[in-house]
């Protein structure tokens, strides 16, 4: 994956995180809240994984 693609993926993950945080601020059933929290955690984990794999110069540094 190129740096440009990784940056685009990071942006998409950040947008998804913001979306799920906005959704959590609304009225949800317990089941809906569990689902949104799970998706939020998945997006945060994926973003963290990307951060570990991208060095400032765009070179992969950690294989997790």
PDB file of N, CA, C and O in Angstrom:
ATOM      1  N   UNK A   1       0.850  -1.169   0.000  1.00  0.00           N
ATOM      2  CA  UNK A   1       0.000   0.000   0.000  1.00  0.00           C
ATOM      3  C   UNK A   1       0.901   1.238   0.000  1.00  0.00           C
ATOM      4  O   UNK A   1       1.881   1.314   0.741  1.00  0.00           O
ATOM      5  N   UNK A   2       0.551   2.186  -0.833  1.00  0.00           N
ATOM      6  CA  UNK A   2       1.352   3.403  -0.919  1.00  0.00           C
ATOM      7  C   UNK A   2       1.024   4.341   0.235  1.00  0.00           C
ATOM      8  O   UNK A   2       0.001   4.200   0.904  1.00  0.00           O
ATOM      9  N   UNK A   3       1.909   5.290   0.447  1.00  0.00           N
ATOM     10  CA  UNK A   3       1.680   6.275   1.510  1.00  0.00           C
ATOM     11  C   UNK A   3       0.387   7.036   1.254  1.00  0.00           C
ATOM     12  O   UNK A   3      -0.359   7.326   2.189  1.00  0.00           O
ATOM     13  N   UNK A   4       0.121   7.358   0.005  1.00  0.00           N
ATOM     14  CA  UNK A   4      -1.108   8.093  -0.329  1.00  0.00           C
ATOM     15  C   UNK A   4      -2.351   7.282   0.056  1.00  0.00           C
ATOM     16  O   UNK A   4      -3.315   7.829   0.593  1.00  0.00           O
ATOM     17  N   UNK A   5      -2.320   5.991  -0.220  1.00  0.00           N
ATOM     18  CA  UNK A   5      -3.448   5.126   0.136  1.00  0.00           C
ATOM     19  C   UNK A   5      -3.575   5.008   1.654  1.00  0.00           C
ATOM     20  O   UNK A   5      -4.683   5.014   2.191  1.00  0.00           O
ATOM     21  N   UNK A   6      -2.442   4.903   2.339  1.00  0.00           N
ATOM     22  CA  UNK A   6      -2.465   4.801   3.800  1.00  0.00           C
ATOM     23  C   UNK A   6      -3.008   6.079   4.418  1.00  0.00           C
ATOM     24  O   UNK A   6      -3.764   6.031   5.388  1.00  0.00           O
ATOM     25  N   UNK A   7      -2.623   7.222   3.859  1.00  0.00           N
ATOM     26  CA  UNK A   7      -3.124   8.500   4.361  1.00  0.00           C
ATOM     27  C   UNK A   7      -4.628   8.602   4.138  1.00  0.00           C
ATOM     28  O   UNK A   7      -5.355   9.076   5.011  1.00  0.00           O
ATOM     29  N   UNK A   8      -5.094   8.163   2.983  1.00  0.00           N
ATOM     30  CA  UNK A   8      -6.530   8.176   2.694  1.00  0.00           C
ATOM     31  C   UNK A   8      -7.270   7.248   3.652  1.00  0.00           C
ATOM     32  O   UNK A   8      -8.360   7.574   4.122  1.00  0.00           O
ATOM     33  N   UNK A   9      -6.678   6.100   3.936  1.00  0.00           N
ATOM     34  CA  UNK A   9      -7.313   5.170   4.872  1.00  0.00           C
ATOM     35  C   UNK A   9      -7.361   5.764   6.279  1.00  0.00           C
ATOM     36  O   UNK A   9      -8.359   5.614   6.983  1.00  0.00           O
ATOM     37  N   UNK A  10      -6.283   6.437   6.688  1.00  0.00           N
ATOM     38  CA  UNK A  10      -6.273   7.090   7.998  1.00  0.00           C
ATOM     39  C   UNK A  10      -7.393   8.122   8.079  1.00  0.00           C
ATOM     40  O   UNK A  10      -8.114   8.190   9.074  1.00  0.00           O
ATOM     41  N   UNK A  11      -7.532   8.917   7.035  1.00  0.00           N
ATOM     42  CA  UNK A  11      -8.571   9.939   7.010  1.00  0.00           C
ATOM     43  C   UNK A  11      -9.953   9.302   7.109  1.00  0.00           C
ATOM     44  O   UNK A  11     -10.806   9.775   7.861  1.00  0.00           O
ATOM     45  N   UNK A  12     -10.174   8.237   6.354  1.00  0.00           N
ATOM     46  CA  UNK A  12     -11.468   7.550   6.386  1.00  0.00           C
ATOM     47  C   UNK A  12     -11.742   6.991   7.777  1.00  0.00           C
ATOM     48  O   UNK A  12     -12.862   7.091   8.278  1.00  0.00           O
ATOM     49  N   UNK A  13     -10.729   6.404   8.398  1.00  0.00           N
ATOM     50  CA  UNK A  13     -10.903   5.859   9.755  1.00  0.00           C
ATOM     51  C   UNK A  13     -11.248   6.980  10.743  1.00  0.00           C
ATOM     52  O   UNK A  13     -12.123   6.819  11.594  1.00  0.00           O
ATOM     53  N   UNK A  14     -10.552   8.112  10.620  1.00  0.00           N
ATOM     54  CA  UNK A  14     -10.828   9.241  11.514  1.00  0.00           C
ATOM     55  C   UNK A  14     -12.251   9.757  11.320  1.00  0.00           C
ATOM     56  O   UNK A  14     -12.921  10.109  12.290  1.00  0.00           O
ATOM     57  N   UNK A  15     -12.708   9.802  10.083  1.00  0.00           N
ATOM     58  CA  UNK A  15     -14.071  10.248   9.812  1.00  0.00           C
ATOM     59  C   UNK A  15     -15.087   9.264  10.396  1.00  0.00           C
ATOM     60  O   UNK A  15     -16.110   9.676  10.944  1.00  0.00           O
ATOM     61  N   UNK A  16     -14.806   7.975  10.278  1.00  0.00           N
ATOM     62  CA  UNK A  16     -15.700   6.964  10.850  1.00  0.00           C
ATOM     63  C   UNK A  16     -15.747   7.079  12.368  1.00  0.00           C
ATOM     64  O   UNK A  16     -16.814   6.948  12.969  1.00  0.00           O
ATOM     65  N   UNK A  17     -14.601   7.320  12.989  1.00  0.00           N
ATOM     66  CA  UNK A  17     -14.550   7.476  14.447  1.00  0.00           C
ATOM     67  C   UNK A  17     -15.408   8.663  14.861  1.00  0.00           C
ATOM     68  O   UNK A  17     -16.189   8.564  15.807  1.00  0.00           O
ATOM     69  N   UNK A  18     -15.270   9.776  14.163  1.00  0.00           N
ATOM     70  CA  UNK A  18     -16.074  10.964  14.478  1.00  0.00           C
ATOM     71  C   UNK A  18     -17.559  10.666  14.300  1.00  0.00           C
ATOM     72  O   UNK A  18     -18.382  11.097  15.107  1.00  0.00           O
ATOM     73  N   UNK A  19     -17.900   9.933  13.247  1.00  0.00           N
ATOM     74  CA  UNK A  19     -19.304   9.584  12.996  1.00  0.00           C
ATOM     75  C   UNK A  19     -19.860   8.740  14.138  1.00  0.00           C
ATOM     76  O   UNK A  19     -20.952   9.009  14.639  1.00  0.00           O
ATOM     77  N   UNK A  20     -19.108   7.720  14.550  1.00  0.00           N
ATOM     78  CA  UNK A  20     -19.590   6.849  15.631  1.00  0.00           C
ATOM     79  C   UNK A  20     -19.685   7.609  16.951  1.00  0.00           C
ATOM     80  O   UNK A  20     -20.583   7.341  17.750  1.00  0.00           O
ATOM     81  N   UNK A  21     -18.791   8.537  17.189  1.00  0.00           N
ATOM     82  CA  UNK A  21     -18.881   9.349  18.405  1.00  0.00           C
ATOM     83  C   UNK A  21     -20.134  10.228  18.378  1.00  0.00           C
ATOM     84  O   UNK A  21     -20.793  10.401  19.403  1.00  0.00           O
ATOM     85  N   UNK A  22     -20.461  10.780  17.213  1.00  0.00           N
ATOM     86  CA  UNK A  22     -21.694  11.573  17.092  1.00  0.00           C
ATOM     87  C   UNK A  22     -22.919  10.701  17.319  1.00  0.00           C
ATOM     88  O   UNK A  22     -23.868  11.119  17.983  1.00  0.00           O
ATOM     89  N   UNK A  23     -22.901   9.494  16.773  1.00  0.00           N
ATOM     90  CA  UNK A  23     -24.029   8.583  16.940  1.00  0.00           C
ATOM     91  C   UNK A  23     -24.214   8.230  18.409  1.00  0.00           C
ATOM     92  O   UNK A  23     -25.345   8.145  18.887  1.00  0.00           O
ATOM     93  N   UNK A  24     -23.114   8.025  19.129  1.00  0.00           N
ATOM     94  CA  UNK A  24     -23.214   7.680  20.547  1.00  0.00           C
ATOM     95  C   UNK A  24     -23.841   8.794  21.369  1.00  0.00           C
ATOM     96  O   UNK A  24     -24.362   8.542  22.455  1.00  0.00           O
ATOM     97  N   UNK A  25     -23.800  10.011  20.869  1.00  0.00           N
ATOM     98  CA  UNK A  25     -24.388  11.138  21.589  1.00  0.00           C
ATOM     99  C   UNK A  25     -25.902  11.216  21.392  1.00  0.00           C
ATOM    100  O   UNK A  25     -26.554  12.094  21.958  1.00  0.00           O
ATOM    101  N   UNK A  26     -26.466  10.308  20.595  1.00  0.00           N
ATOM    102  CA  UNK A  26     -27.904  10.299  20.341  1.00  0.00           C
ATOM    103  C   UNK A  26     -28.582   9.224  21.181  1.00  0.00           C
ATOM    104  O   UNK A  26     -27.922   8.452  21.875  1.00  0.00           O
ATOM    105  N   UNK A  27     -29.889   9.186  21.107  1.00  0.00           N
ATOM    106  CA  UNK A  27     -30.664   8.174  21.835  1.00  0.00           C
ATOM    107  C   UNK A  27     -30.577   6.859  21.069  1.00  0.00           C
ATOM    108  O   UNK A  27     -30.959   6.785  19.902  1.00  0.00           O
ATOM    109  N   UNK A  28     -30.075   5.829  21.732  1.00  0.00           N
ATOM    110  CA  UNK A  28     -29.936   4.511  21.119  1.00  0.00           C
ATOM    111  C   UNK A  28     -30.463   3.446  22.057  1.00  0.00           C
ATOM    112  O   UNK A  28     -30.474   3.623  23.276  1.00  0.00           O
ATOM    113  N   UNK A  29     -30.895   2.347  21.485  1.00  0.00           N
ATOM    114  CA  UNK A  29     -31.244   1.210  22.324  1.00  0.00           C
ATOM    115  C   UNK A  29     -29.941   0.594  22.836  1.00  0.00           C
ATOM    116  O   UNK A  29     -28.863   0.912  22.335  1.00  0.00           O
ATOM    117  N   UNK A  30     -30.040  -0.269  23.813  1.00  0.00           N
ATOM    118  CA  UNK A  30     -28.845  -0.921  24.363  1.00  0.00           C
ATOM    119  C   UNK A  30     -28.128  -1.717  23.275  1.00  0.00           C
ATOM    120  O   UNK A  30     -26.898  -1.715  23.214  1.00  0.00           O
ATOM    121  N   UNK A  31     -28.883  -2.390  22.425  1.00  0.00           N
ATOM    122  CA  UNK A  31     -28.285  -3.186  21.356  1.00  0.00           C
ATOM    123  C   UNK A  31     -27.577  -2.286  20.335  1.00  0.00           C
ATOM    124  O   UNK A  31     -26.470  -2.597  19.897  1.00  0.00           O
ATOM    125  N   UNK A  32     -28.205  -1.188  19.964  1.00  0.00           N
ATOM    126  CA  UNK A  32     -27.592  -0.245  19.030  1.00  0.00           C
ATOM    127  C   UNK A  32     -26.309   0.349  19.625  1.00  0.00           C
ATOM    128  O   UNK A  32     -25.298   0.476  18.934  1.00  0.00           O
ATOM    129  N   UNK A  33     -26.361   0.708  20.902  1.00  0.00           N
ATOM    130  CA  UNK A  33     -25.200   1.291  21.568  1.00  0.00           C
ATOM    131  C   UNK A  33     -24.024   0.298  21.590  1.00  0.00           C
ATOM    132  O   UNK A  33     -22.880   0.685  21.350  1.00  0.00           O
ATOM    133  N   UNK A  34     -24.310  -0.973  21.877  1.00  0.00           N
ATOM    134  CA  UNK A  34     -23.259  -2.000  21.866  1.00  0.00           C
ATOM    135  C   UNK A  34     -22.635  -2.117  20.479  1.00  0.00           C
ATOM    136  O   UNK A  34     -21.414  -2.201  20.345  1.00  0.00           O
ATOM    137  N   UNK A  35     -23.478  -2.123  19.453  1.00  0.00           N
ATOM    138  CA  UNK A  35     -22.985  -2.228  18.089  1.00  0.00           C
ATOM    139  C   UNK A  35     -22.092  -1.040  17.736  1.00  0.00           C
ATOM    140  O   UNK A  35     -21.001  -1.221  17.195  1.00  0.00           O
ATOM    141  N   UNK A  36     -22.550   0.174  18.040  1.00  0.00           N
ATOM    142  CA  UNK A  36     -21.782   1.373  17.701  1.00  0.00           C
ATOM    143  C   UNK A  36     -20.464   1.403  18.485  1.00  0.00           C
ATOM    144  O   UNK A  36     -19.421   1.762  17.938  1.00  0.00           O
ATOM    145  N   UNK A  37     -20.517   1.030  19.752  1.00  0.00           N
ATOM    146  CA  UNK A  37     -19.287   0.997  20.553  1.00  0.00           C
ATOM    147  C   UNK A  37     -18.291  -0.017  19.996  1.00  0.00           C
ATOM    148  O   UNK A  37     -17.086   0.234  19.977  1.00  0.00           O
ATOM    149  N   UNK A  38     -18.802  -1.170  19.541  1.00  0.00           N
ATOM    150  CA  UNK A  38     -17.919  -2.177  18.957  1.00  0.00           C
ATOM    151  C   UNK A  38     -17.289  -1.650  17.665  1.00  0.00           C
ATOM    152  O   UNK A  38     -16.087  -1.814  17.453  1.00  0.00           O
ATOM    153  N   UNK A  39     -18.086  -1.023  16.804  1.00  0.00           N
ATOM    154  CA  UNK A  39     -17.559  -0.465  15.556  1.00  0.00           C
ATOM    155  C   UNK A  39     -16.549   0.648  15.852  1.00  0.00           C
ATOM    156  O   UNK A  39     -15.524   0.746  15.177  1.00  0.00           O
ATOM    157  N   UNK A  40     -16.831   1.482  16.851  1.00  0.00           N
ATOM    158  CA  UNK A  40     -15.907   2.545  17.238  1.00  0.00           C
ATOM    159  C   UNK A  40     -14.575   1.948  17.682  1.00  0.00           C
ATOM    160  O   UNK A  40     -13.513   2.419  17.274  1.00  0.00           O
ATOM    161  N   UNK A  41     -14.630   0.928  18.505  1.00  0.00           N
ATOM    162  CA  UNK A  41     -13.399   0.276  18.978  1.00  0.00           C
ATOM    163  C   UNK A  41     -12.628  -0.345  17.810  1.00  0.00           C
ATOM    164  O   UNK A  41     -11.399  -0.283  17.776  1.00  0.00           O
ATOM    165  N   UNK A  42     -13.337  -0.937  16.866  1.00  0.00           N
ATOM    166  CA  UNK A  42     -12.675  -1.522  15.694  1.00  0.00           C
ATOM    167  C   UNK A  42     -11.980  -0.455  14.862  1.00  0.00           C
ATOM    168  O   UNK A  42     -10.850  -0.653  14.414  1.00  0.00           O
ATOM    169  N   UNK A  43     -12.644   0.667  14.653  1.00  0.00           N
ATOM    170  CA  UNK A  43     -12.053   1.759  13.879  1.00  0.00           C
ATOM    171  C   UNK A  43     -10.831   2.339  14.596  1.00  0.00           C
ATOM    172  O   UNK A  43      -9.818   2.635  13.963  1.00  0.00           O
ATOM    173  N   UNK A  44     -10.931   2.498  15.907  1.00  0.00           N
ATOM    174  CA  UNK A  44      -9.800   3.027  16.673  1.00  0.00           C
ATOM    175  C   UNK A  44      -8.619   2.077  16.611  1.00  0.00           C
ATOM    176  O   UNK A  44      -7.478   2.515  16.471  1.00  0.00           O
ATOM    177  N   UNK A  45      -8.878   0.789  16.712  1.00  0.00           N
ATOM    178  CA  UNK A  45      -7.808  -0.207  16.635  1.00  0.00           C
ATOM    179  C   UNK A  45      -7.162  -0.196  15.245  1.00  0.00           C
ATOM    180  O   UNK A  45      -5.941  -0.297  15.124  1.00  0.00           O
ATOM    181  N   UNK A  46      -7.973  -0.077  14.213  1.00  0.00           N
ATOM    182  CA  UNK A  46      -7.440  -0.043  12.847  1.00  0.00           C
ATOM    183  C   UNK A  46      -6.589   1.210  12.634  1.00  0.00           C
ATOM    184  O   UNK A  46      -5.547   1.150  11.982  1.00  0.00           O
ATOM    185  N   UNK A  47      -7.029   2.333  13.176  1.00  0.00           N
ATOM    186  CA  UNK A  47      -6.263   3.572  13.051  1.00  0.00           C
ATOM    187  C   UNK A  47      -4.935   3.449  13.798  1.00  0.00           C
ATOM    188  O   UNK A  47      -3.900   3.894  13.302  1.00  0.00           O
ATOM    189  N   UNK A  48      -4.964   2.855  14.972  1.00  0.00           N
ATOM    190  CA  UNK A  48      -3.733   2.640  15.733  1.00  0.00           C
ATOM    191  C   UNK A  48      -2.783   1.721  14.969  1.00  0.00           C
ATOM    192  O   UNK A  48      -1.575   1.955  14.931  1.00  0.00           O
ATOM    193  N   UNK A  49      -3.336   0.679  14.365  1.00  0.00           N
ATOM    194  CA  UNK A  49      -2.522  -0.237  13.551  1.00  0.00           C
ATOM    195  C   UNK A  49      -1.852   0.515  12.409  1.00  0.00           C
ATOM    196  O   UNK A  49      -0.667   0.309  12.145  1.00  0.00           O
ATOM    197  N   UNK A  50      -2.591   1.381  11.733  1.00  0.00           N
ATOM    198  CA  UNK A  50      -2.010   2.184  10.652  1.00  0.00           C
ATOM    199  C   UNK A  50      -0.890   3.074  11.183  1.00  0.00           C
ATOM    200  O   UNK A  50       0.154   3.209  10.546  1.00  0.00           O
ATOM    201  N   UNK A  51      -1.107   3.673  12.335  1.00  0.00           N
ATOM    202  CA  UNK A  51      -0.096   4.560  12.913  1.00  0.00           C
ATOM    203  C   UNK A  51       1.186   3.796  13.216  1.00  0.00           C
ATOM    204  O   UNK A  51       2.280   4.334  13.045  1.00  0.00           O
ATOM    205  N   UNK A  52       1.067   2.569  13.655  1.00  0.00           N
ATOM    206  CA  UNK A  52       2.250   1.756  13.959  1.00  0.00           C
ATOM    207  C   UNK A  52       2.980   1.360  12.691  1.00  0.00           C
ATOM    208  O   UNK A  52       4.197   1.174  12.708  1.00  0.00           O
ATOM    209  N   UNK A  53       2.255   1.230  11.595  1.00  0.00           N
ATOM    210  CA  UNK A  53       2.859   0.760  10.350  1.00  0.00           C
ATOM    211  C   UNK A  53       3.401   1.881   9.475  1.00  0.00           C
ATOM    212  O   UNK A  53       4.059   1.603   8.473  1.00  0.00           O
ATOM    213  N   UNK A  54       3.147   3.127   9.819  1.00  0.00           N
ATOM    214  CA  UNK A  54       3.592   4.244   8.995  1.00  0.00           C
ATOM    215  C   UNK A  54       4.571   5.094   9.779  1.00  0.00           C
ATOM    216  O   UNK A  54       4.223   5.664  10.813  1.00  0.00           O
ATOM    217  N   UNK A  55       5.780   5.176   9.291  1.00  0.00           N
ATOM    218  CA  UNK A  55       6.793   6.053   9.884  1.00  0.00           C
ATOM    219  C   UNK A  55       6.619   7.440   9.294  1.00  0.00           C
ATOM    220  O   UNK A  55       5.976   7.580   8.254  1.00  0.00           O
ATOM    221  N   UNK A  56       7.171   8.474   9.923  1.00  0.00           N
ATOM    222  CA  UNK A  56       7.049   9.834   9.383  1.00  0.00           C
ATOM    223  C   UNK A  56       7.504   9.950   7.934  1.00  0.00           C
ATOM    224  O   UNK A  56       6.965  10.765   7.186  1.00  0.00           O
ATOM    225  N   UNK A  57       8.476   9.159   7.529  1.00  0.00           N
ATOM    226  CA  UNK A  57       8.961   9.223   6.159  1.00  0.00           C
ATOM    227  C   UNK A  57       8.122   8.355   5.231  1.00  0.00           C
ATOM    228  O   UNK A  57       8.380   8.310   4.028  1.00  0.00           O
ATOM    229  N   UNK A  58       7.121   7.665   5.773  1.00  0.00           N
ATOM    230  CA  UNK A  58       6.288   6.806   4.956  1.00  0.00           C
ATOM    231  C   UNK A  58       6.815   5.393   4.830  1.00  0.00           C
ATOM    232  O   UNK A  58       6.299   4.613   4.030  1.00  0.00           O
ATOM    233  N   UNK A  59       7.825   5.049   5.597  1.00  0.00           N
ATOM    234  CA  UNK A  59       8.381   3.704   5.550  1.00  0.00           C
ATOM    235  C   UNK A  59       7.750   2.869   6.661  1.00  0.00           C
ATOM    236  O   UNK A  59       7.570   3.348   7.781  1.00  0.00           O
ATOM    237  N   UNK A  60       7.418   1.629   6.349  1.00  0.00           N
ATOM    238  CA  UNK A  60       6.872   0.730   7.351  1.00  0.00           C
ATOM    239  C   UNK A  60       7.946   0.476   8.416  1.00  0.00           C
ATOM    240  O   UNK A  60       9.108   0.235   8.091  1.00  0.00           O
ATOM    241  N   UNK A  61       7.542   0.535   9.682  1.00  0.00           N
ATOM    242  CA  UNK A  61       8.511   0.346  10.755  1.00  0.00           C
ATOM    243  C   UNK A  61       8.177  -0.810  11.670  1.00  0.00           C
ATOM    244  O   UNK A  61       9.081  -1.486  12.162  1.00  0.00           O
ATOM    245  N   UNK A  62       6.910  -1.053  11.907  1.00  0.00           N
ATOM    246  CA  UNK A  62       6.504  -2.108  12.835  1.00  0.00           C
ATOM    247  C   UNK A  62       5.522  -3.028  12.148  1.00  0.00           C
ATOM    248  O   UNK A  62       4.520  -2.564  11.603  1.00  0.00           O
ATOM    249  N   UNK A  63       5.782  -4.295  12.161  1.00  0.00           N
ATOM    250  CA  UNK A  63       4.821  -5.271  11.681  1.00  0.00           C
ATOM    251  C   UNK A  63       4.118  -5.841  12.895  1.00  0.00           C
ATOM    252  O   UNK A  63       4.725  -6.531  13.714  1.00  0.00           O
ATOM    253  N   UNK A  64       2.837  -5.549  13.003  1.00  0.00           N
ATOM    254  CA  UNK A  64       2.078  -5.997  14.175  1.00  0.00           C
ATOM    255  C   UNK A  64       1.098  -7.051  13.749  1.00  0.00           C
ATOM    256  O   UNK A  64       0.352  -7.571  14.577  1.00  0.00           O
TER     257      UNK A  64
END
